Amino acid sequence: MTGLAQSAAARPAMLVLEDGRTFRGTAFGADGETFGEMVFNTGMTGYQETLTDPSYCGQIVAMTAPHIGNTGVNGEDPESARVWVSGYVVREPARIASSWRSTGSLDAYLTANGITGIAIRDTRALTMRIRERGAMRAAVSTTETDPAKLLERVLRSPQMAGADLATVVSTTQPYTVAPPAGTPTRLRVAAVDLGIKAATPREMAQRGIEVTVVPAASTAAEILAASPDGVFFSNGPGDPAAATYAVEAMRGVLGSGVPVFGICFGSQILSRALGLATYKLRYGHRGVNQPVMDLATGRVYITSHNHGFAAALPGRDGAWAGRGPGQGQGAGETGMAGPTWAHVPGAGREPFGTPYGDAVISHVNLNDGVVEGIRLLGYPAFSVQYHPEAAPGPHDAVDHFDQFVTLMERGHATA
């Protein structure tokens, strides 16, 4: 039993999954009842960034690391102005916050933000359940004592498939992030906020880019109104198939010839704009240790992920077609020219046609063969399905911002 659970002030709480599995534990954070899609994050660091990442809107997040909250919270690490997770599940919340940067405890932070959490001994069993049966709806409650009654409410709660959440988390008004003092402005980018994290415009600003962040539902004409040197489509929550406005905006931007860079949800939006399908992964990629291969160079990046949907391989409708333990498409395919690596889908090795010319699958996940990047061959547009800006790390992929800069500078040179 955890030290928290042994406390005389411990409050009982309950986690109920959509399939009826119930976990009992100790409440922390705010009292109440919350619903969302149950997912897990394998990161050992960055819990405050996770809590404030808009991509977690509508989700109850379980942390697989055993101790969460050891370094408390501070005012520098949040990725947005509020906590976006619906609920929080850990094995053992820290009883003491110890860091020179700390301004408070995780428990107090969750309470102040109205987030209901639960500490359970069986986070490993919970994670295995999600891996085996998939992400599913769930609820955390400190007020309900009957699992059957809570399950009834879980089954009435919204599903993630078909959910349009980008407009929920997006800014409602444009704003600008300028380069830091002493750094001259060399380029200007319009960033479409589908759930953008604070670290993203900060990374671009450090490279001399003035970033104008615009609402998720902005049209291509609105995005291009200030004649930006490039357009960035951010990460975000929900089902990309529901964000038809973003797909139409992407197509309009592609038609203008302006360089494009998309990450995470933005990569899925580019995929759909190019004619690829998207599909829901069984349990998603969430954590800071996902190995991704650049198929052009063979370089492997260790990357930060937070996505439950992915782009389908060319010619696929999204249903998993692999042979093996992974959740992606095409794992273990053979018969294509070149090395038959199990983690490189055969259907992802050849260029495919799009309305904007040929494109290629540029990156794949080495765990399961999931598409992790797309690049147009004759057009300055590319995307990756992970976080190059990852504030808590890893920082392997931060050079993708430099690649975006190069595309924009080439555009200037040929203008």
FENNORVEN-V666398 format. One record per residue. PHI is phi in whole degrees, 0 to 359 (999 if undefined). OMEGA is omega in whole degrees, 0 to 359 (none if undefined). NEAR is the number of other ideal C-beta (glycine too) atoms within 10 Angstrom. Layout:
BEGIN
phi = <PHI	PHI>
omega = <OMEGA	OMEGA>
near = <NEAR	NEAR>
END
This chain:
BEGIN
phi = <999	289	298	295	293	281	296	296	269	300	246	289	214	218	245	237	268	301	274	98	295	240	239	255	197	246	285	213	82	281	288	143	216	220	234	174	281	277	226	230	237	265	291	266	229	83	295	288	295	298	301	258	283	300	295	269	303	82	233	262	255	258	266	277	294	287	240	234	104	301	259	68	229	212	267	260	273	302	267	201	279	208	277	252	298	280	203	219	233	223	278	215	291	297	277	227	266	229	193	293	270	290	243	175	267	297	301	294	295	296	299	297	263	71	259	273	235	216	256	234	283	253	297	295	296	297	298	298	298	292	298	279	248	95	300	212	294	202	214	244	220	253	248	265	249	257	301	296	292	292	299	302	287	300	291	265	281	294	266	284	299	88	278	260	247	300	288	289	265	288	298	264	226	296	213	239	246	267	301	297	307	91	256	291	281	250	214	232	234	263	252	278	275	263	140	297	264	300	293	290	297	295	298	290	299	296	262	82	258	272	254	257	271	240	299	302	272	298	279	301	297	292	295	269	302	267	52	291	284	199	233	245	249	274	293	173	265	93	266	299	295	274	266	296	297	289	296	296	297	301	298	295	292	300	293	276	87	284	303	230	226	233	230	55	302	298	291	294	294	299	303	292	295	274	103	278	274	236	213	269	290	298	225	80	242	215	157	237	223	271	278	232	257	279	290	282	245	82	291	252	258	266	231	264	232	200	209	249	238	209	282	281	294	307	84	254	263	114	291	295	237	279	240	150	279	289	253	270	257	78	301	88	292	226	98	269	295	91	300	261	284	297	268	245	301	303	290	259	260	243	300	228	280	220	297	245	98	292	225	226	285	264	220	225	280	284	282	218	78	294	298	237	188	223	219	280	278	247	212	282	215	207	206	225	265	210	251	291	271	327	299	279	96	286	247	305	263	297	291	297	294	292	296	295	301	299	300	292	293	296	298	295	293	262	289>
omega = <181	178	180	182	181	182	179	181	183	180	179	177	184	174	180	178	181	180	176	179	183	175	176	182	184	181	165	190	185	170	176	184	184	183	177	176	182	179	177	179	185	182	175	178	174	183	180	175	177	182	186	177	181	180	178	177	178	183	170	188	173	177	181	176	189	182	182	178	185	182	177	178	179	182	183	189	182	179	177	186	182	173	184	179	177	180	187	182	178	175	182	176	180	177	180	175	185	175	178	179	187	174	180	181	177	180	179	180	178	179	181	181	176	182	180	179	178	173	179	180	192	178	177	178	178	180	179	179	181	179	184	187	178	174	184	178	182	176	170	182	171	185	181	179	183	181	182	179	179	178	178	180	176	183	176	183	183	174	180	178	181	183	174	185	182	180	178	186	187	171	177	180	177	173	186	172	184	175	180	180	180	178	182	177	181	182	177	183	169	182	180	185	175	184	190	176	184	182	185	176	178	177	180	180	179	178	178	180	172	187	173	181	184	182	183	185	179	177	178	180	178	180	185	187	182	180	181	175	179	179	181	175	192	168	177	183	171	184	180	179	180	184	183	179	180	178	179	177	178	180	178	179	178	180	182	182	180	178	184	173	178	175	173	179	178	176	177	178	176	180	181	178	179	178	177	174	170	183	181	175	182	180	173	175	179	182	186	185	183	179	182	179	169	187	180	186	185	180	177	177	168	196	176	183	168	178	178	177	180	176	176	174	179	179	179	178	177	180	181	183	185	175	183	188	186	179	184	180	167	179	178	180	177	175	178	177	179	182	179	178	183	184	177	183	179	182	181	186	183	176	177	184	175	176	183	182	183	176	177	166	187	183	174	177	183	177	189	177	180	177	182	178	180	178	172	186	183	187	183	181	176	179	174	186	181	189	176	182	190	185	179	181	356	184	181	191	182	180	176	175	177	176	177	177	180	178	181	179	175	177	177	185	182	182	none>
near = <9	19	13	20	15	9	11	4	5	17	14	13	27	22	25	27	21	19	13	11	18	12	22	15	25	22	22	26	27	17	13	15	16	22	21	22	25	29	23	22	27	16	22	16	14	19	23	23	23	25	25	22	32	26	30	26	20	21	26	28	25	26	24	19	17	12	14	25	24	18	18	20	25	16	9	10	18	19	25	19	10	12	21	25	24	22	27	27	28	26	20	21	24	18	14	10	19	9	11	6	11	16	13	13	18	25	22	15	22	23	16	13	15	13	23	24	30	27	24	22	15	15	22	11	11	21	19	12	20	20	14	9	14	17	22	18	22	30	26	30	26	21	12	17	11	11	20	10	12	22	21	11	15	22	11	9	16	13	13	21	14	11	18	18	25	31	19	16	23	22	15	9	7	16	12	12	18	14	18	10	5	5	13	6	11	15	21	16	25	24	28	30	28	31	28	31	27	19	18	25	25	14	22	24	19	13	15	15	27	18	24	18	21	23	17	26	18	19	14	19	11	16	24	18	14	11	9	24	21	25	27	27	30	27	28	32	28	26	21	29	19	15	26	12	16	29	18	14	26	27	17	17	26	22	12	14	13	22	24	26	28	28	29	30	33	29	28	33	30	33	27	21	25	24	13	24	18	20	22	20	20	16	20	24	27	26	20	23	15	25	15	26	20	16	18	11	8	7	12	13	24	15	25	27	24	30	25	22	23	28	29	23	25	21	9	18	9	18	9	19	17	18	12	14	10	21	22	25	26	28	24	17	22	9	6	15	8	9	7	12	17	17	19	20	26	18	19	25	18	13	14	17	11	21	10	19	13	14	24	19	24	21	29	29	25	19	17	24	28	33	28	31	28	26	21	21	12	9	17	20	28	23	30	26	30	28	27	24	24	24	22	18	14	15	16	18	24	16	11	21	20	12	14	25	21	12	19	22	15	12	16	10	7	7	7>
END
